[in-house]
Amino acid sequence: MAFKIYTKTGDKGNTSLIGGTKVPKSHLRIEAYGTVDELNSYIGLCRDLLTDETNRATLQEVQDRLFTVGAALACDPAKDTKMHIPDLKDTDIQFLEKEIDRMTDALPPMKNFVLPGGHPVVSQLHIARCVCRRAERCCVRLELEGEEVAGIILQYINRLSDYLFTLARYAGQQLQAPEIPWKPRV
């Protein structure tokens, strides 16, 4: 018989972390890795919308790393899980920084804040950036509440939001979409 997707163990609002600890589904740790999962799904949509193969490949690499982040956040830090969970590495952050620099070199300097939009692909990338920022806030909140969060996770998610902002601008340029400057009322 095939593996069943439903277990019925969460029907009363609880779930298990990797390591077996039961927590409510509203626990900050669940919120953090759930938001990372949402981000991963949204990045999949963005990857499907892009035509540039370099950026599509980068986003697929990002999705892989977000699974790593989600797995790390899903572990009970107080327990030895005996499972091999892949690690983020400094090179993962450096990879994003190189991609940011590569795209920035091809973009005009920013002289204003820009409004998200100009093309549906650009808008979707900005939404992914916002979800990424929310994932970052969830991880920071988790840490502030005394839960362990590896510093490299915070660095990676922070850099990823910068990458997504730059990618939105870069995709807009490739699509010849106008960059919409914010003009505050005075």
C-alpha positions as protocol buffer text, in pm:
chain_id: "A"
residue {
  index: 1
  type: MET
  ca { x: 0 y: 0 z: 0 }
}
residue {
  index: 2
  type: ALA
  ca { x: 120 y: 350 z: -80 }
}
residue {
  index: 3
  type: PHE
  ca { x: 219 y: 595 z: 192 }
}
residue {
  index: 4
  type: LYS
  ca { x: -82 y: 797 z: 311 }
}
residue {
  index: 5
  type: ILE
  ca { x: -45 y: 1174 z: 318 }
}
residue {
  index: 6
  type: TYR
  ca { x: -282 y: 1210 z: 613 }
}
residue {
  index: 7
  type: THR
  ca { x: -191 y: 1088 z: 960 }
}
residue {
  index: 8
  type: LYS
  ca { x: -476 y: 1241 z: 1163 }
}
residue {
  index: 9
  type: THR
  ca { x: -222 y: 1324 z: 1435 }
}
residue {
  index: 10
  type: GLY
  ca { x: -271 y: 1697 z: 1383 }
}
residue {
  index: 11
  type: ASP
  ca { x: -648 y: 1697 z: 1403 }
}
residue {
  index: 12
  type: LYS
  ca { x: -645 y: 1855 z: 1748 }
}
residue {
  index: 13
  type: GLY
  ca { x: -411 y: 2141 z: 1658 }
}
residue {
  index: 14
  type: ASN
  ca { x: -76 y: 1989 z: 1754 }
}
residue {
  index: 15
  type: THR
  ca { x: 219 y: 1870 z: 1550 }
}
residue {
  index: 16
  type: SER
  ca { x: 563 y: 1723 z: 1613 }
}
residue {
  index: 17
  type: LEU
  ca { x: 900 y: 1882 z: 1561 }
}
residue {
  index: 18
  type: ILE
  ca { x: 1184 y: 1673 z: 1425 }
}
residue {
  index: 19
  type: GLY
  ca { x: 1292 y: 1498 z: 1743 }
}
residue {
  index: 20
  type: GLY
  ca { x: 937 y: 1415 z: 1850 }
}
residue {
  index: 21
  type: THR
  ca { x: 848 y: 1715 z: 2067 }
}
residue {
  index: 22
  type: LYS
  ca { x: 476 y: 1795 z: 2038 }
}
residue {
  index: 23
  type: VAL
  ca { x: 387 y: 2162 z: 2002 }
}
residue {
  index: 24
  type: PRO
  ca { x: 72 y: 2354 z: 1907 }
}
residue {
  index: 25
  type: LYS
  ca { x: 49 y: 2440 z: 1539 }
}
residue {
  index: 26
  type: SER
  ca { x: 50 y: 2804 z: 1647 }
}
residue {
  index: 27
  type: HIS
  ca { x: 399 y: 2771 z: 1803 }
}
residue {
  index: 28
  type: LEU
  ca { x: 650 y: 3033 z: 1683 }
}
residue {
  index: 29
  type: ARG
  ca { x: 877 y: 2759 z: 1546 }
}
residue {
  index: 30
  type: ILE
  ca { x: 591 y: 2626 z: 1330 }
}
residue {
  index: 31
  type: GLU
  ca { x: 510 y: 2980 z: 1217 }
}
residue {
  index: 32
  type: ALA
  ca { x: 874 y: 3034 z: 1120 }
}
residue {
  index: 33
  type: TYR
  ca { x: 919 y: 2721 z: 913 }
}
residue {
  index: 34
  type: GLY
  ca { x: 567 y: 2751 z: 773 }
}
residue {
  index: 35
  type: THR
  ca { x: 650 y: 3099 z: 645 }
}
residue {
  index: 36
  type: VAL
  ca { x: 974 y: 2966 z: 494 }
}
residue {
  index: 37
  type: ASP
  ca { x: 764 y: 2699 z: 321 }
}
residue {
  index: 38
  type: GLU
  ca { x: 527 y: 2969 z: 190 }
}
residue {
  index: 39
  type: LEU
  ca { x: 829 y: 3163 z: 64 }
}
residue {
  index: 40
  type: ASN
  ca { x: 964 y: 2851 z: -107 }
}
residue {
  index: 41
  type: SER
  ca { x: 632 y: 2800 z: -285 }
}
residue {
  index: 42
  type: TYR
  ca { x: 619 y: 3163 z: -392 }
}
residue {
  index: 43
  type: ILE
  ca { x: 972 y: 3146 z: -526 }
}
residue {
  index: 44
  type: GLY
  ca { x: 865 y: 2842 z: -728 }
}
residue {
  index: 45
  type: LEU
  ca { x: 595 y: 3057 z: -888 }
}
residue {
  index: 46
  type: CYS
  ca { x: 848 y: 3331 z: -962 }
}
residue {
  index: 47
  type: ARG
  ca { x: 1090 y: 3078 z: -1112 }
}
residue {
  index: 48
  type: ASP
  ca { x: 810 y: 2954 z: -1339 }
}
residue {
  index: 49
  type: LEU
  ca { x: 742 y: 3311 z: -1457 }
}
residue {
  index: 50
  type: LEU
  ca { x: 1103 y: 3401 z: -1537 }
}
residue {
  index: 51
  type: THR
  ca { x: 1258 y: 3321 z: -1873 }
}
residue {
  index: 52
  type: ASP
  ca { x: 1623 y: 3400 z: -1790 }
}
residue {
  index: 53
  type: GLU
  ca { x: 1789 y: 3061 z: -1731 }
}
residue {
  index: 54
  type: THR
  ca { x: 2055 y: 3197 z: -1494 }
}
residue {
  index: 55
  type: ASN
  ca { x: 1793 y: 3345 z: -1263 }
}
residue {
  index: 56
  type: ARG
  ca { x: 1571 y: 3037 z: -1290 }
}
residue {
  index: 57
  type: ALA
  ca { x: 1866 y: 2817 z: -1188 }
}
residue {
  index: 58
  type: THR
  ca { x: 1951 y: 3051 z: -901 }
}
residue {
  index: 59
  type: LEU
  ca { x: 1595 y: 3040 z: -772 }
}
residue {
  index: 60
  type: GLN
  ca { x: 1597 y: 2661 z: -786 }
}
residue {
  index: 61
  type: GLU
  ca { x: 1916 y: 2666 z: -578 }
}
residue {
  index: 62
  type: VAL
  ca { x: 1743 y: 2904 z: -337 }
}
residue {
  index: 63
  type: GLN
  ca { x: 1447 y: 2667 z: -308 }
}
residue {
  index: 64
  type: ASP
  ca { x: 1686 y: 2386 z: -213 }
}
residue {
  index: 65
  type: ARG
  ca { x: 1844 y: 2605 z: 55 }
}
residue {
  index: 66
  type: LEU
  ca { x: 1501 y: 2702 z: 188 }
}
residue {
  index: 67
  type: PHE
  ca { x: 1426 y: 2333 z: 242 }
}
residue {
  index: 68
  type: THR
  ca { x: 1748 y: 2324 z: 445 }
}
residue {
  index: 69
  type: VAL
  ca { x: 1633 y: 2628 z: 645 }
}
residue {
  index: 70
  type: GLY
  ca { x: 1290 y: 2476 z: 701 }
}
residue {
  index: 71
  type: ALA
  ca { x: 1440 y: 2147 z: 820 }
}
residue {
  index: 72
  type: ALA
  ca { x: 1669 y: 2328 z: 1064 }
}
residue {
  index: 73
  type: LEU
  ca { x: 1377 y: 2532 z: 1200 }
}
residue {
  index: 74
  type: ALA
  ca { x: 1162 y: 2218 z: 1232 }
}
residue {
  index: 75
  type: CYS
  ca { x: 1413 y: 2053 z: 1468 }
}
residue {
  index: 76
  type: ASP
  ca { x: 1377 y: 2066 z: 1843 }
}
residue {
  index: 77
  type: PRO
  ca { x: 1711 y: 2227 z: 1937 }
}
residue {
  index: 78
  type: ALA
  ca { x: 1697 y: 2061 z: 2280 }
}
residue {
  index: 79
  type: LYS
  ca { x: 1698 y: 1710 z: 2131 }
}
residue {
  index: 80
  type: ASP
  ca { x: 1946 y: 1506 z: 1933 }
}
residue {
  index: 81
  type: THR
  ca { x: 1741 y: 1406 z: 1630 }
}
residue {
  index: 82
  type: LYS
  ca { x: 1985 y: 1144 z: 1500 }
}
residue {
  index: 83
  type: MET
  ca { x: 1881 y: 1264 z: 1154 }
}
residue {
  index: 84
  type: HIS
  ca { x: 2125 y: 1421 z: 917 }
}
residue {
  index: 85
  type: ILE
  ca { x: 1994 y: 1771 z: 847 }
}
residue {
  index: 86
  type: PRO
  ca { x: 2188 y: 1956 z: 576 }
}
residue {
  index: 87
  type: ASP
  ca { x: 2360 y: 2276 z: 683 }
}
residue {
  index: 88
  type: LEU
  ca { x: 2368 y: 2621 z: 532 }
}
residue {
  index: 89
  type: LYS
  ca { x: 2719 y: 2739 z: 458 }
}
residue {
  index: 90
  type: ASP
  ca { x: 2882 y: 3079 z: 425 }
}
residue {
  index: 91
  type: THR
  ca { x: 2921 y: 2998 z: 55 }
}
residue {
  index: 92
  type: ASP
  ca { x: 2540 y: 3000 z: 23 }
}
residue {
  index: 93
  type: ILE
  ca { x: 2533 y: 3362 z: 140 }
}
residue {
  index: 94
  type: GLN
  ca { x: 2831 y: 3450 z: -79 }
}
residue {
  index: 95
  type: PHE
  ca { x: 2650 y: 3297 z: -378 }
}
residue {
  index: 96
  type: LEU
  ca { x: 2354 y: 3531 z: -323 }
}
residue {
  index: 97
  type: GLU
  ca { x: 2588 y: 3828 z: -283 }
}
residue {
  index: 98
  type: LYS
  ca { x: 2762 y: 3745 z: -612 }
}
residue {
  index: 99
  type: GLU
  ca { x: 2427 y: 3723 z: -787 }
}
residue {
  index: 100
  type: ILE
  ca { x: 2320 y: 4056 z: -636 }
}
residue {
  index: 101
  type: ASP
  ca { x: 2646 y: 4215 z: -753 }
}
residue {
  index: 102
  type: ARG
  ca { x: 2613 y: 4063 z: -1104 }
}
residue {
  index: 103
  type: MET
  ca { x: 2264 y: 4206 z: -1149 }
}
residue {
  index: 104
  type: THR
  ca { x: 2346 y: 4540 z: -983 }
}
residue {
  index: 105
  type: ASP
  ca { x: 2630 y: 4593 z: -1231 }
}
residue {
  index: 106
  type: ALA
  ca { x: 2374 y: 4579 z: -1513 }
}
residue {
  index: 107
  type: LEU
  ca { x: 2122 y: 4813 z: -1345 }
}
residue {
  index: 108
  type: PRO
  ca { x: 2110 y: 5191 z: -1334 }
}
residue {
  index: 109
  type: PRO
  ca { x: 2177 y: 5333 z: -988 }
}
residue {
  index: 110
  type: MET
  ca { x: 1870 y: 5381 z: -772 }
}
residue {
  index: 111
  type: LYS
  ca { x: 1787 y: 5746 z: -716 }
}
residue {
  index: 112
  type: ASN
  ca { x: 1447 y: 5693 z: -550 }
}
residue {
  index: 113
  type: PHE
  ca { x: 1254 y: 5433 z: -364 }
}
residue {
  index: 114
  type: VAL
  ca { x: 1060 y: 5232 z: -620 }
}
residue {
  index: 115
  type: LEU
  ca { x: 701 y: 5115 z: -606 }
}
residue {
  index: 116
  type: PRO
  ca { x: 650 y: 4743 z: -659 }
}
residue {
  index: 117
  type: GLY
  ca { x: 499 y: 4686 z: -1002 }
}
residue {
  index: 118
  type: GLY
  ca { x: 543 y: 4773 z: -1365 }
}
residue {
  index: 119
  type: HIS
  ca { x: 499 y: 4412 z: -1482 }
}
residue {
  index: 120
  type: PRO
  ca { x: 332 y: 4105 z: -1328 }
}
residue {
  index: 121
  type: VAL
  ca { x: 668 y: 3925 z: -1295 }
}
residue {
  index: 122
  type: VAL
  ca { x: 817 y: 4223 z: -1111 }
}
residue {
  index: 123
  type: SER
  ca { x: 514 y: 4238 z: -881 }
}
residue {
  index: 124
  type: GLN
  ca { x: 538 y: 3867 z: -801 }
}
residue {
  index: 125
  type: LEU
  ca { x: 908 y: 3901 z: -714 }
}
residue {
  index: 126
  type: HIS
  ca { x: 827 y: 4188 z: -479 }
}
residue {
  index: 127
  type: ILE
  ca { x: 561 y: 3977 z: -308 }
}
residue {
  index: 128
  type: ALA
  ca { x: 822 y: 3701 z: -265 }
}
residue {
  index: 129
  type: ARG
  ca { x: 1055 y: 3963 z: -112 }
}
residue {
  index: 130
  type: CYS
  ca { x: 782 y: 4064 z: 134 }
}
residue {
  index: 131
  type: VAL
  ca { x: 717 y: 3702 z: 233 }
}
residue {
  index: 132
  type: CYS
  ca { x: 1093 y: 3666 z: 281 }
}
residue {
  index: 133
  type: ARG
  ca { x: 1096 y: 3966 z: 515 }
}
residue {
  index: 134
  type: ARG
  ca { x: 808 y: 3811 z: 711 }
}
residue {
  index: 135
  type: ALA
  ca { x: 1003 y: 3484 z: 738 }
}
residue {
  index: 136
  type: GLU
  ca { x: 1295 y: 3686 z: 872 }
}
residue {
  index: 137
  type: ARG
  ca { x: 1071 y: 3856 z: 1131 }
}
residue {
  index: 138
  type: CYS
  ca { x: 936 y: 3515 z: 1238 }
}
residue {
  index: 139
  type: CYS
  ca { x: 1289 y: 3384 z: 1290 }
}
residue {
  index: 140
  type: VAL
  ca { x: 1393 y: 3695 z: 1484 }
}
residue {
  index: 141
  type: ARG
  ca { x: 1080 y: 3666 z: 1702 }
}
residue {
  index: 142
  type: LEU
  ca { x: 1161 y: 3300 z: 1763 }
}
residue {
  index: 143
  type: GLU
  ca { x: 1511 y: 3392 z: 1874 }
}
residue {
  index: 144
  type: LEU
  ca { x: 1387 y: 3677 z: 2094 }
}
residue {
  index: 145
  type: GLU
  ca { x: 1155 y: 3431 z: 2269 }
}
residue {
  index: 146
  type: GLY
  ca { x: 1458 y: 3224 z: 2369 }
}
residue {
  index: 147
  type: GLU
  ca { x: 1432 y: 2961 z: 2096 }
}
residue {
  index: 148
  type: GLU
  ca { x: 1751 y: 2865 z: 1920 }
}
residue {
  index: 149
  type: VAL
  ca { x: 1792 y: 2988 z: 1561 }
}
residue {
  index: 150
  type: ALA
  ca { x: 2125 y: 2950 z: 1387 }
}
residue {
  index: 151
  type: GLY
  ca { x: 2273 y: 3289 z: 1301 }
}
residue {
  index: 152
  type: ILE
  ca { x: 2345 y: 3176 z: 948 }
}
residue {
  index: 153
  type: ILE
  ca { x: 1971 y: 3126 z: 891 }
}
residue {
  index: 154
  type: LEU
  ca { x: 1905 y: 3490 z: 979 }
}
residue {
  index: 155
  type: GLN
  ca { x: 2190 y: 3601 z: 753 }
}
residue {
  index: 156
  type: TYR
  ca { x: 2071 y: 3388 z: 463 }
}
residue {
  index: 157
  type: ILE
  ca { x: 1711 y: 3505 z: 482 }
}
residue {
  index: 158
  type: ASN
  ca { x: 1822 y: 3868 z: 514 }
}
residue {
  index: 159
  type: ARG
  ca { x: 2045 y: 3837 z: 208 }
}
residue {
  index: 160
  type: LEU
  ca { x: 1774 y: 3653 z: 19 }
}
residue {
  index: 161
  type: SER
  ca { x: 1535 y: 3947 z: 56 }
}
residue {
  index: 162
  type: ASP
  ca { x: 1807 y: 4174 z: -87 }
}
residue {
  index: 163
  type: TYR
  ca { x: 1852 y: 3929 z: -373 }
}
residue {
  index: 164
  type: LEU
  ca { x: 1478 y: 3922 z: -446 }
}
residue {
  index: 165
  type: PHE
  ca { x: 1462 y: 4303 z: -450 }
}
residue {
  index: 166
  type: THR
  ca { x: 1752 y: 4318 z: -694 }
}
residue {
  index: 167
  type: LEU
  ca { x: 1604 y: 4039 z: -905 }
}
residue {
  index: 168
  type: ALA
  ca { x: 1275 y: 4231 z: -928 }
}
residue {
  index: 169
  type: ARG
  ca { x: 1461 y: 4534 z: -1063 }
}
residue {
  index: 170
  type: TYR
  ca { x: 1673 y: 4320 z: -1295 }
}
residue {
  index: 171
  type: ALA
  ca { x: 1372 y: 4129 z: -1431 }
}
residue {
  index: 172
  type: GLY
  ca { x: 1195 y: 4460 z: -1486 }
}
residue {
  index: 173
  type: GLN
  ca { x: 1488 y: 4584 z: -1691 }
}
residue {
  index: 174
  type: GLN
  ca { x: 1495 y: 4263 z: -1897 }
}
residue {
  index: 175
  type: LEU
  ca { x: 1120 y: 4294 z: -1958 }
}
residue {
  index: 176
  type: GLN
  ca { x: 1156 y: 4664 z: -2043 }
}
residue {
  index: 177
  type: ALA
  ca { x: 909 y: 4743 z: -1768 }
}
residue {
  index: 178
  type: PRO
  ca { x: 915 y: 5094 z: -1630 }
}
residue {
  index: 179
  type: GLU
  ca { x: 1060 y: 5133 z: -1282 }
}
residue {
  index: 180
  type: ILE
  ca { x: 806 y: 5337 z: -1089 }
}
residue {
  index: 181
  type: PRO
  ca { x: 970 y: 5589 z: -854 }
}
residue {
  index: 182
  type: TRP
  ca { x: 796 y: 5670 z: -531 }
}
residue {
  index: 183
  type: LYS
  ca { x: 704 y: 6037 z: -527 }
}
residue {
  index: 184
  type: PRO
  ca { x: 591 y: 6124 z: -175 }
}
residue {
  index: 185
  type: ARG
  ca { x: 327 y: 6390 z: -127 }
}
residue {
  index: 186
  type: VAL
  ca { x: 465 y: 6695 z: 42 }
}
